[in-house]
């Protein structure tokens, strides 16, 4: 590992610990030339997931974009950053198991909504925050379950056919 201070390639590992709930290894290193100490993280290299957008475009999956959106959703709620990071890791693991390389956006959205609801029951999306495809799915699920009345958000948002 190259020293960030002097650029020397010779170093020794002082300490190794598990990090990010076992998903990474944190190593404290010391440069043998200048004795500068620095930290490195070693993570499992994940396969490249691609997101299929609703308009058919493909883009690379971005963990930071997912985490940033969840942080924004819980901005004024009592949800810790560590809990959100764990939720993101769980979502990524589920997506890797369920899909080969290409993941539709609605699959990500459904998993995010499930995690947000489990982290903070008060945080629910209003009708303007849900894409129409998810509202249709929710409407179909409500009809299939035989619930006598639809949620208020569906009554006000779903267009009559």
NUDRENTOR-374810 format. One record per residue: residue in three letters; x, y, z of N, C-alpha, C, O in turn. Coordinates in steps of 0.2 Angstrom, whole numbers, padded with zeros to 4 digits, always signed. Example, Ala and Ser with C-alpha at 12.3 -4.5 7.8 and 13.67 -1.06 7.14 Angstrom:
ALA+0066-0028+0039+0062-0022+0039+0066-0016+0039+0071-0017+0042/SER+0064-0011+0035+0068-0005+0036+0064+0000+0039+0067+0006+0040/
end
This chain:
UNK+0004-0006+0000+0000+0000+0000+0005+0006+0000+0009+0007+0004/UNK+0003+0011-0004+0007+0017-0005+0005+0022+0001-0001+0023+0002/UNK+0011+0024+0004+0010+0029+0010+0007+0036+0007+0009+0038+0002/UNK+0001+0038+0010-0001+0045+0007+0003+0051+0009+0002+0056+0006/UNK+0008+0050+0013+0012+0056+0015+0018+0056+0011+0020+0061+0008/UNK+0022+0050+0010+0028+0051+0007+0028+0046+0000+0033+0047-0004/UNK+0023+0042-0001+0023+0038-0007+0027+0032-0007+0027+0028-0012/UNK+0030+0030-0001+0034+0024+0000+0029+0018-0001+0023+0018+0002/UNK+0031+0012-0004+0027+0006-0004+0028+0001+0002+0024-0003+0002/UNK+0033+0003+0006+0034-0002+0012+0030+0001+0018+0031+0006+0020/UNK+0026-0004+0020+0022-0002+0027+0021-0009+0030+0023-0014+0028/UNK+0019-0008+0037+0017-0014+0041+0010-0013+0044+0008-0007+0045/UNK+0007-0018+0044+0000-0018+0047+0001-0018+0055+0004-0023+0058/UNK-0002-0013+0058-0002-0013+0065-0008-0016+0069-0007-0020+0074/UNK-0014-0015+0065-0020-0018+0068-0025-0019+0063-0026-0016+0058/UNK-0029-0025+0064-0034-0027+0059-0040-0028+0063-0040-0032+0068/UNK-0046-0025+0060-0052-0026+0064-0058-0027+0059-0057-0025+0053/UNK-0063-0031+0061-0069-0031+0056-0072-0024+0056-0073-0021+0062/UNK-0075-0022+0051-0079-0016+0050-0085-0017+0046-0086-0022+0042/UNK-0090-0013+0047-0096-0013+0043-0100-0019+0044-0102-0022+0039/UNK-0100-0022+0050-0104-0028+0051-0101-0034+0048-0105-0038+0046/UNK-0094-0034+0047-0091-0040+0044-0090-0039+0037-0088-0044+0034/UNK-0093-0034+0034-0092-0033+0026-0086-0031+0024-0084-0030+0018/UNK-0082-0028+0029-0075-0025+0027-0070-0027+0033-0072-0028+0038/UNK-0064-0026+0031-0059-0026+0036-0055-0019+0036-0053-0017+0031/UNK-0054-0017+0042-0051-0010+0044-0044-0012+0046-0043-0016+0051/UNK-0039-0009+0042-0032-0010+0044-0029-0004+0046-0029+0001+0042/UNK-0025-0003+0051-0021+0002+0053-0014+0000+0051-0011-0005+0052/UNK-0011+0005+0047-0004+0004+0044+0001+0009+0046-0001+0015+0048/UNK+0007+0007+0046+0013+0012+0047+0018+0012+0042+0020+0006+0040/UNK+0019+0017+0039+0025+0018+0034+0031+0016+0037+0033+0019+0042/UNK+0035+0012+0034+0042+0010+0036+0047+0016+0035+0052+0016+0039/UNK+0046+0020+0030+0050+0026+0029+0049+0032+0033+0054+0034+0036/UNK+0043+0034+0034+0042+0040+0038+0038+0039+0044+0037+0044+0048/UNK+0036+0033+0046+0032+0032+0052+0025+0035+0052+0022+0035+0057/UNK+0023+0037+0046+0016+0040+0046+0011+0034+0046+0012+0029+0043/UNK+0006+0035+0050+0001+0030+0051-0006+0032+0047-0008+0038+0047/UNK-0009+0027+0044-0015+0028+0040-0019+0022+0040-0017+0016+0042/UNK-0025+0023+0039-0030+0017+0039-0033+0015+0032-0034+0020+0028/UNK-0033+0009+0031-0036+0006+0024-0042+0002+0026-0042-0001+0031/UNK-0046+0001+0021-0052-0003+0022-0052-0008+0016-0050-0006+0010/UNK-0053-0014+0017-0053-0020+0012-0060-0022+0012-0063-0025+0017/UNK-0063-0022+0006-0070-0024+0005-0071-0030+0000-0067-0030-0004/UNK-0076-0033+0000-0078-0038-0005-0079-0035-0011-0084-0030-0011/UNK-0077-0037-0017-0078-0034-0023-0085-0037-0026-0085-0043-0027/UNK-0090-0032-0026-0096-0035-0028-0097-0035-0036-0093-0031-0039/UNK-0101-0039-0038-0102-0039-0046-0106-0033-0047-0110-0029-0043/UNK-0105-0031-0054-0108-0024-0056-0116-0025-0057-0118-0029-0062/UNK-0120-0022-0053-0127-0022-0054-0129-0016-0059-0126-0010-0058/UNK-0134-0017-0063-0136-0011-0067-0143-0010-0066-0147-0015-0065/UNK-0145-0004-0066-0152-0002-0064-0156-0001-0071-0153+0003-0075/UNK-0162-0004-0072-0166-0002-0078-0171+0003-0076-0175+0002-0072/UNK-0170+0009-0079-0175+0014-0077-0181+0013-0081-0182+0009-0085/UNK-0187+0017-0079-0193+0016-0081-0194+0017-0089-0198+0015-0092/UNK-0189+0022-0091-0189+0024-0098-0185+0019-0102-0184+0020-0108/UNK-0182+0014-0099-0178+0009-0103-0171+0010-0103-0167+0006-0105/UNK-0169+0016-0100-0161+0017-0100-0158+0012-0094-0162+0010-0090/UNK-0152+0011-0095-0148+0007-0090-0143+0012-0087-0140+0016-0091/UNK-0142+0011-0081-0136+0015-0078-0133+0011-0072-0137+0006-0069/UNK-0127+0012-0070-0124+0008-0065-0127+0009-0058-0129+0014-0057/UNK-0128+0004-0054-0130+0004-0048-0126+0008-0043-0119+0007-0044/UNK-0128+0013-0040-0124+0018-0036-0126+0017-0028-0132+0020-0027/UNK-0122+0014-0024-0124+0013-0017-0125+0020-0014-0129+0021-0010/UNK-0120+0025-0015-0121+0031-0012-0127+0035-0014-0130+0039-0010/UNK-0130+0034-0020-0136+0037-0022-0142+0034-0018-0146+0038-0016/UNK-0142+0028-0017-0147+0024-0013-0146+0027-0006-0151+0028-0003/UNK-0140+0027-0003-0139+0029+0004-0141+0036+0005-0145+0038+0010/UNK-0139+0040+0000-0141+0048+0000-0148+0049+0000-0151+0053+0004/UNK-0152+0045-0004-0159+0046-0004-0163+0044+0003-0167+0047+0005/UNK-0160+0038+0006-0163+0036+0012-0161+0041+0018-0165+0042+0022/UNK-0155+0044+0017-0153+0049+0022-0158+0055+0022-0160+0058+0027/UNK-0159+0057+0016-0164+0063+0014-0171+0061+0017-0174+0066+0020/UNK-0173+0055+0016-0180+0053+0018-0181+0053+0025-0186+0055+0028/UNK-0175+0052+0029-0175+0052+0036-0172+0058+0040-0170+0057+0045/UNK-0171+0063+0036-0168+0069+0038-0170+0071+0045-0166+0073+0049/UNK-0176+0072+0046-0179+0075+0052-0182+0070+0057-0186+0071+0061/UNK-0180+0063+0056-0183+0058+0059-0177+0055+0064-0171+0056+0063/UNK-0179+0051+0069-0174+0049+0074-0171+0042+0071-0172+0037+0075/UNK-0168+0042+0066-0165+0036+0063-0158+0037+0062-0156+0042+0059/UNK-0154+0032+0065-0146+0033+0065-0144+0032+0058-0146+0028+0054/UNK-0138+0035+0056-0135+0034+0050-0132+0027+0049-0133+0024+0044/UNK-0130+0024+0055-0128+0016+0055-0134+0012+0053-0133+0007+0049/UNK-0140+0013+0055-0146+0009+0054-0147+0010+0046-0149+0005+0043/UNK-0146+0016+0043-0148+0017+0036-0142+0013+0032-0144+0010+0027/UNK-0136+0013+0034-0131+0009+0031-0132+0002+0031-0131-0001+0026/UNK-0134-0001+0037-0136-0008+0037-0142-0009+0033-0142-0015+0029/UNK-0147-0005+0032-0153-0006+0028-0150-0006+0021-0153-0010+0017/UNK-0146-0002+0019-0143-0002+0012-0140-0008+0010-0140-0011+0005/UNK-0135-0010+0015-0132-0017+0014-0137-0023+0013-0136-0027+0009/UNK-0142-0023+0017-0147-0028+0016-0151-0028+0010-0152-0033+0006/UNK-0152-0022+0007-0155-0021+0001-0151-0023-0005-0153-0027-0009/UNK-0145-0021-0004-0140-0024-0010-0139-0031-0010-0139-0034-0015/UNK-0139-0034-0004-0138-0041-0004-0144-0045-0006-0144-0050-0010/UNK-0150-0042-0005-0156-0045-0008-0156-0044-0015-0158-0049-0019/UNK-0154-0039-0018-0154-0037-0025-0149-0042-0028-0151-0045-0034/UNK-0144-0043-0025-0139-0048-0028-0141-0055-0029-0140-0059-0033/UNK-0145-0057-0024-0148-0064-0023-0154-0064-0028-0155-0070-0031/UNK-0158-0059-0029-0164-0060-0033-0163-0059-0040-0166-0061-0044/UNK-0158-0055-0042-0157-0053-0049-0150-0054-0051-0145-0054-0047/UNK-0149-0056-0057-0142-0058-0060-0138-0051-0061-0133-0051-0057/UNK-0139-0047-0065-0136-0041-0066-0140-0035-0067-0138-0029-0065/UNK-0146-0036-0069-0150-0030-0071-0156-0030-0066-0160-0035-0065/UNK-0157-0024-0063-0162-0023-0057-0167-0018-0059-0165-0012-0061/UNK-0173-0019-0060-0178-0014-0061-0179-0009-0055-0178-0011-0050/UNK-0180-0002-0057-0180+0003-0052-0186+0001-0047-0185+0003-0041/UNK-0191-0002-0049-0197-0003-0044-0195-0008-0039-0198-0008-0033/UNK-0191-0013-0041-0188-0018-0036-0184-0014-0030-0185-0016-0024/UNK-0180-0009-0032-0176-0006-0027-0181-0001-0023-0180-0001-0017/UNK-0186+0002-0026-0190+0006-0023-0195+0003-0017-0196+0005-0012/UNK-0197-0003-0019-0201-0007-0014-0197-0009-0008-0199-0009-0003/UNK-0191-0011-0009-0186-0013-0004-0185-0007+0000-0184-0008+0007/UNK-0183-0002-0003-0182+0004+0001-0188+0006+0006-0187+0008+0012/UNK-0194+0006+0003-0200+0008+0007-0201+0003+0012-0203+0005+0018/UNK-0200-0004+0011-0200-0008+0017-0195-0007+0022-0197-0007+0028/UNK-0189-0005+0021-0184-0004+0026-0186+0003+0029-0185+0003+0036/UNK-0188+0008+0026-0189+0014+0029-0195+0013+0034-0195+0016+0039/UNK-0200+0009+0032-0206+0008+0036-0204+0004+0043-0206+0005+0048/UNK-0199-0001+0042-0197-0005+0048-0192-0001+0052-0192-0002+0058/UNK-0189+0004+0049-0184+0009+0054-0188+0014+0057-0187+0016+0063/UNK-0193+0017+0054-0197+0022+0057-0204+0022+0054-0206+0024+0049/UNK-0209+0019+0059-0216+0018+0056-0219+0024+0054-0224+0024+0050/UNK-0217+0030+0057-0221+0036+0055-0219+0038+0048-0223+0042+0045/UNK-0213+0037+0046-0211+0039+0039-0214+0035+0034-0212+0029+0033/UNK-0219+0037+0031-0222+0034+0025-0223+0039+0019-0223+0045+0020/UNK-0223+0036+0014-0223+0041+0008-0230+0043+0007-0235+0039+0007/UNK-0231+0049+0005-0238+0052+0003-0239+0050-0004-0234+0048-0007/UNK-0245+0052-0006-0247+0050-0013-0242+0053-0019-0241+0051-0024/UNK-0240+0059-0017-0236+0063-0022-0229+0060-0022-0225+0061-0027/UNK-0226+0056-0017-0220+0054-0017-0219+0047-0020-0213+0045-0022/UNK-0225+0044-0021-0224+0037-0024-0225+0037-0032-0230+0041-0034/UNK-0221+0034-0035-0222+0033-0043-0229+0030-0044-0231+0025-0040/UNK-0232+0031-0050-0239+0028-0051-0238+0021-0051-0243+0017-0050/UNK-0233+0018-0054-0232+0011-0054-0233+0007-0047-0236+0002-0046/UNK-0230+0011-0042-0230+0008-0035-0237+0009-0032-0240+0004-0029/UNK-0241+0014-0034-0247+0015-0032-0252+0010-0035-0256+0007-0031/UNK-0251+0008-0041-0255+0003-0044-0254-0003-0041-0259-0007-0040/UNK-0247-0005-0039-0246-0011-0036-0249-0011-0029-0252-0017-0027/UNK-0249-0006-0025-0253-0006-0019-0260-0006-0020-0263-0010-0015/UNK-0263-0003-0025-0270-0004-0026-0272-0011-0027-0277-0014-0025/UNK-0268-0014-0032-0269-0021-0033-0269-0026-0027-0273-0030-0026/UNK-0264-0025-0023-0263-0029-0017-0269-0027-0012-0271-0032-0009/UNK-0271-0021-0012-0277-0020-0007-0283-0023-0010-0287-0026-0006/UNK-0284-0024-0016-0290-0027-0019-0289-0034-0018-0294-0038-0016/UNK-0283-0037-0019-0282-0045-0019-0283-0047-0011-0286-0052-0010/UNK-0281-0043-0007-0282-0045+0000-0289-0044+0003-0291-0046+0008/UNK-0293-0041-0001-0300-0040+0001-0302-0035+0006-0307-0035+0009/UNK-0297-0030+0006-0298-0025+0011-0304-0021+0009-0305-0019+0003/UNK-0309-0020+0014-0315-0016+0012-0314-0009+0010-0317-0006+0005/UNK-0309-0006+0012-0308+0001+0010-0300+0002+0008-0296-0001+0011/UNK-0299+0006+0004-0292+0008+0001-0289+0013+0006-0293+0017+0009/UNK-0283+0013+0007-0280+0018+0011-0281+0025+0008-0283+0026+0002/UNK-0281+0030+0012-0283+0037+0011-0279+0040+0005-0282+0043+0001/UNK-0273+0038+0005-0268+0041+0000-0271+0038-0007-0270+0041-0012/UNK-0273+0032-0007-0276+0029-0014-0282+0032-0016-0283+0033-0022/UNK-0287+0034-0011-0293+0037-0013-0292+0043-0016-0296+0045-0021/UNK-0287+0047-0014-0286+0054-0016-0282+0054-0023-0282+0059-0026/UNK-0278+0049-0024-0273+0050-0029-0274+0046-0035-0273+0048-0041/UNK-0277+0040-0034-0279+0035-0040-0284+0038-0045-0289+0040-0042/UNK-0282+0039-0051-0287+0042-0056-0293+0037-0057-0291+0031-0058/UNK-0299+0039-0057-0304+0034-0059-0304+0032-0066-0302+0036-0071/UNK-0305+0026-0068-0305+0023-0074-0311+0024-0078-0311+0022-0084/
end
